[in-house]
Amino acid sequence: MTAEALRLSPRAAQLQPTAVNQILAEVRRALAQGVDVVSLMRGEPDFRTPPHICEAAIRALGSGRTSYPDNRGELKLREAVAEKLARDNGLAYDPGTEILVTTGATLGIHAALLALIGDGDEVLLPDPIYDAYQSPILLAGGRSRPVRSSIEDGRFVVTRQALEAAITPASRVLLLNTPWNPVGTVLRDGELHAIADVAARRNLIVISDEIYETIIYDGRRHVSPAALSPDMRQRTVVVNSLSKTYAMPGWRVGYCAAPEPIVSAMFLVLQQSSRGPATFVQDAAAVALTGPQACVEEMRGEYARRRGVVAEALAGLPRARVLQPEGGFFSMVDARATGIPSNDIRRRLLLDHGVVVAHGSAYGPGGEGTLRVSFASGGDNLARGLARLREGLAAL
Ligand SMILES: Cc1ncc(COP(=O)(O)O)c(C=O)c1O
């Protein structure tokens, strides 16, 4: 039967596969045709989860921690999140009422959007940005409203003027991601204060996705928008996850912090679709957040090294230049000088040179002319991928 005959939900019909899933479908076709492929696309750390975290999960399993979890999140984990937020972000949240454990940042963003926006409300999104924000906005009945970015001094920025220009009476939420996927910008104090000023004057709620907060370079500092002022703490939902920081993407565990009324609404939303991560996973997550943090620093150091490898491998190309990321594990290649749409470049790189990257326009029109190159995987994969990428970019 066709989708029409099956009468699928009109809301579901609006949804799009994520960019990564779209590209993967093409990669599978290329593989079936015999193309040999190296991938520099996914944001999946190639590190194994540190042993002390795995051991905590095994201990919890051994002691029978397999029952339904507290749906708000196990208290021990909520307390660990509160400790982490105080230690790393200078933020005080009550683990009883202001913290929610989620199945990854994905569910945190989803619950925040469903709790905050209604039919016709707009969510302001810097353009380009992580494409998986779009569909939950549609599911909540909202619309995304792009905020124009520009490349200044080799970094993507969103100015106060661009933000003001995007706002309409229907704008309700500003979704920020710092460090910012895909572009690698870490928002600076002055930029954040300008945003906070606009948010206060236009009464916006800020959803702040801080999933890359520890992957940050050159002595930069991550500042949570919630930490800027008491007013910002009142109007911010902090969303975070252990996926990237502790190399735990498959464990599906994250958390949110926000004032009590928002967390209560999010908890109601969440109960309808999830009972939270497995109990033994939550025990291990508490150990990750409160245990030794040397593993985080080691991974950060290795990502920093890889960032240098990318810049060196792609240096000196006539019509493509690397924008050095300030955070995260993606380098953007600015290929606007070629005049070729980024999706076409991506296809040529895949089919003619056997290397997979993401096209910038997958993240919004503001990413047109750029390519996102992941160094979440290193070693031989990165070396081989970069050699192919250099050859492909030189041939444009
Ligand atoms: C900006 C951003 N937010 C959220 C996610 C999803 O995170 P999680 O694995 O915690 O669901 C990703 C994953 O790539 C991401 O890049």
The ligand as an SDF file (V2000), in Angstrom:
LIG
                    3D

 16 16  0  0  0  0  0  0  0  0999 V2000
   24.9700   19.3160   18.4090 C   0  0  0  0  0  0  0  0  0  0  0  0
   24.4990   17.9570   18.7680 C   0  0  0  0  0  0  0  0  0  0  0  0
   23.5130   17.8210   19.6560 N   0  0  0  0  0  0  0  0  0  0  0  0
   23.0440   16.6030   20.0020 C   0  0  0  0  0  0  0  0  0  0  0  0
   23.5590   15.4490   19.4480 C   0  0  0  0  0  0  0  0  0  0  0  0
   22.9850   14.1200   19.8530 C   0  0  0  0  0  0  0  0  0  0  0  0
   23.5400   13.7190   21.0460 O   0  0  0  0  0  0  0  0  0  0  0  0
   23.1570   12.4110   21.8730 P   0  0  0  0  0  0  0  0  0  0  0  0
   24.0370   11.3040   21.4290 O   0  0  0  0  0  0  0  0  0  0  0  0
   23.4500   12.7870   23.2830 O   0  0  0  0  0  0  0  0  0  0  0  0
   21.7070   12.1380   21.6440 O   0  0  0  0  0  0  0  0  0  0  0  0
   24.6060   15.5420   18.5320 C   0  0  0  0  0  0  0  0  0  0  0  0
   25.1800   14.3170   17.9270 C   0  0  0  0  0  0  0  0  0  0  0  0
   25.9090   14.3300   16.9840 O   0  0  0  0  0  0  0  0  0  0  0  0
   25.0910   16.8270   18.1800 C   0  0  0  0  0  0  0  0  0  0  0  0
   26.0860   16.9820   17.2990 O   0  0  0  0  0  0  0  0  0  0  0  0
  1  2  1  0
  2  3  1  0
  2 15  2  0
  3  4  2  0
  4  5  1  0
  5  6  1  0
  5 12  2  0
  6  7  1  0
  7  8  1  0
  8  9  2  0
  8 10  1  0
  8 11  1  0
 12 13  1  0
 12 15  1  0
 13 14  2  0
 15 16  1  0
M  END
$$$$
